[in-house]
Amino acid sequence: MTDAIITADDTIDITDVNCPITFVKTKVALDELDDGQILEVRLNSGEPAENVPRSVKEEGHAILAFRENGDGTCELFIHKVGD
């Protein structure tokens, strides 16, 4: 999406869990943030990298950036949108 530097308000690493727990942990972390804050999520490529961004969008949040790291992991930057 973009190569701009994004400063996250919080970061989680969910490379040690499988779907659907990947989205559950992401949702819990987003719930702890204030509206307008940014969450950085480090996750595995493949199913988590497909499902978590889709589920986050369905929840109404915005994806600011998605980066593949080249080591089988990705970074996802999510802008929390209020209810």
C-alpha positions in Angstrom: 0.0 0.0 0.0 2.6 2.5 1.1 6.2 2.8 2.2 5.6 5.8 4.4 6.7 5.6 8.0 3.7 5.0 10.2 4.0 5.4 14.0 1.9 2.9 15.8 0.3 3.6 19.2 0.5 -0.1 20.1 2.1 -3.2 18.5 1.2 -6.9 18.8 2.9 -10.0 17.5 0.5 -12.8 16.6 3.0 -14.9 14.6 2.7 -17.7 17.3 -1.1 -18.3 16.9 -3.3 -19.6 14.1 -6.7 -18.5 12.7 -9.2 -17.6 14.0 -7.2 -16.7 17.2 -5.2 -14.2 15.0 -8.3 -12.0 14.5 -9.5 -12.5 18.1 -6.1 -11.1 19.4 -6.2 -8.3 16.9 -9.8 -7.4 17.9 -8.9 -7.4 21.6 -5.9 -5.1 21.0 -8.1 -2.7 18.9 -10.7 -2.6 21.7 -8.0 -1.4 24.1 -7.1 1.6 21.8 -8.9 4.9 21.6 -10.6 5.9 18.4 -8.1 7.3 15.9 -5.1 5.4 17.2 -3.0 3.0 15.2 -2.3 -0.7 15.8 0.7 -2.5 14.2 0.1 -6.2 13.9 2.9 -8.6 13.0 1.4 -11.8 11.6 2.3 -14.7 9.4 1.9 -14.7 5.6 -0.8 -16.9 4.1 -4.2 -17.4 5.8 -3.6 -14.9 8.7 -2.4 -12.3 6.2 -5.6 -12.8 4.1 -8.1 -13.1 6.9 -7.1 -10.5 9.5 -7.2 -7.5 7.1 -10.5 -8.6 5.7 -12.0 -9.1 9.1 -10.7 -5.7 10.3 -12.2 -4.0 7.4 -15.5 -5.7 8.0 -15.4 -4.3 11.6 -15.2 -0.8 10.0 -11.5 0.0 10.7 -9.1 1.2 8.0 -5.9 -0.5 6.8 -3.2 2.1 6.5 -0.4 -0.3 5.2 0.3 -3.9 4.7 4.0 -5.0 4.2 5.5 -8.4 3.6 8.8 -8.7 5.4 10.3 -11.5 3.2 10.7 -13.9 6.1 7.2 -15.4 6.1 5.7 -12.6 8.2 3.9 -9.4 7.4 3.1 -6.1 9.2 -0.4 -4.6 9.2 -1.1 -1.1 10.3 -4.7 -0.5 11.3 -6.4 2.8 12.1 -9.1 2.3 14.7 -12.4 3.9 13.6 -15.0 4.8 16.2 -18.4 3.2 16.4 
